[in-house]
Amino acid sequence: MAHPKRKISKSRRDKRRTHYKAAAPSLATCSNCGEMKLSHRACPNCGYYAGKSMFVPES
């Protein structure tokens, strides 16, 4: 089994990990109520998706 000859420094290790980052979720406005919602999902506020009622929200 191979072993590293030298210790990898923290800065070199962190430079390699700079590309692993979380992307912000893409938000869209609901066409029915105008609230912000996740794209391609029913609105949690009013329960509508693509102009149709999918469920009745509990509130």
Steps between C-alpha positions, in 0.01 A plus 500: 500500500634843405579757769559873453863599514426849636217648706244693296475849650165641611514775237564251218222274629259794524591623151392163364167523684403849381278363223278300736237755596125498540297677234221734606156361417336658198183676608204603286187696575171314524268595213195466727594681824834668418697336784853371443520123446746239374491447125304199367322448834154581630474825695502426876294815562199440272553143369492590129733369228472585128167675558338198667426434866714209618413503872337716765767643735458447874491849649 
